[in-house]
Amino acid sequence: MAVKRTGSPMAAVGEYETVLPFQAVGVKPCIVKEDESSDVDAVLLDLAKSGYAVVFVQESFFVAHSSRIEELNDEYETSFIPIPGLKGSMGVGLESIRSSVERAVGMDIFAVK
């Protein structure tokens, strides 16, 4: 039985051990080595131009290329989501969600009083 694909594709950009598990759920892994992080800009641009709806980006790359990701967010409809690498979370994902919600709602609903 053939698998019918619907919707827009998703991808994960990062080191081998971080993104390979995403392939099990139908997400395209885009493997970039830590010492080749200059390739990340080209990979992100290619995925955005190709119409990927969601691109999961390893946090260390997300931080290093945040200005480029902001430009791509403005130009394309692709959502770039930070994911923790093997070294654990850097807290970037939560901060990204907090910032997005604050822009949408107009206030920081996660603020501790």
WOZI-V610525 format. One record per residue. N is the residue number from 0. RES is the residue in one small letter. BURIAL is 1 if it has 16 or more other C-alpha atoms within 10 Angstrom, else 0. D_CENTER is the distance of its C-alpha to the mean C-alpha in whole Angstrom. Layout:
# WOZI-V610525
N & RES & BURIAL & D_CENTER
N & RES & BURIAL & D_CENTER
This chain:
# WOZI-V610525
0 & m & 0 & 31
1 & a & 0 & 29
2 & v & 0 & 25
3 & k & 0 & 25
4 & r & 0 & 21
5 & t & 0 & 20
6 & g & 0 & 18
7 & s & 0 & 15
8 & p & 1 & 13
9 & m & 1 & 10
10 & a & 1 & 8
11 & a & 1 & 7
12 & v & 1 & 7
13 & g & 1 & 9
14 & e & 1 & 13
15 & y & 1 & 15
16 & e & 0 & 16
17 & t & 1 & 12
18 & v & 1 & 11
19 & l & 1 & 14
20 & p & 0 & 15
21 & f & 1 & 12
22 & q & 0 & 15
23 & a & 0 & 17
24 & v & 0 & 16
25 & g & 0 & 15
26 & v & 1 & 12
27 & k & 1 & 12
28 & p & 1 & 11
29 & c & 1 & 11
30 & i & 1 & 13
31 & v & 1 & 13
32 & k & 0 & 16
33 & e & 0 & 16
34 & d & 0 & 19
35 & e & 0 & 17
36 & s & 1 & 14
37 & s & 0 & 16
38 & d & 0 & 15
39 & v & 1 & 11
40 & d & 0 & 12
41 & a & 0 & 14
42 & v & 0 & 11
43 & l & 1 & 9
44 & l & 1 & 12
45 & d & 0 & 13
46 & l & 1 & 11
47 & a & 1 & 11
48 & k & 0 & 15
49 & s & 0 & 15
50 & g & 0 & 14
51 & y & 1 & 11
52 & a & 1 & 10
53 & v & 1 & 7
54 & v & 1 & 4
55 & f & 1 & 3
56 & v & 1 & 3
57 & q & 1 & 7
58 & e & 1 & 8
59 & s & 1 & 11
60 & f & 1 & 9
61 & f & 1 & 7
62 & v & 0 & 11
63 & a & 0 & 12
64 & h & 1 & 11
65 & s & 0 & 10
66 & s & 0 & 13
67 & r & 0 & 12
68 & i & 1 & 9
69 & e & 0 & 11
70 & e & 0 & 14
71 & l & 1 & 11
72 & n & 0 & 11
73 & d & 0 & 15
74 & e & 0 & 16
75 & y & 0 & 14
76 & e & 0 & 13
77 & t & 1 & 9
78 & s & 1 & 7
79 & f & 1 & 4
80 & i & 1 & 3
81 & p & 1 & 5
82 & i & 1 & 7
83 & p & 1 & 10
84 & g & 1 & 12
85 & l & 0 & 15
86 & k & 0 & 17
87 & g & 0 & 16
88 & s & 0 & 14
89 & m & 0 & 14
90 & g & 0 & 14
91 & v & 1 & 11
92 & g & 1 & 10
93 & l & 0 & 13
94 & e & 0 & 14
95 & s & 0 & 11
96 & i & 0 & 12
97 & r & 1 & 16
98 & s & 0 & 15
99 & s & 0 & 14
100 & v & 0 & 17
101 & e & 0 & 19
102 & r & 0 & 19
103 & a & 0 & 19
104 & v & 0 & 22
105 & g & 0 & 24
106 & m & 0 & 24
107 & d & 0 & 22
108 & i & 0 & 23
109 & f & 0 & 22
110 & a & 0 & 25
111 & v & 0 & 27
112 & k & 0 & 31
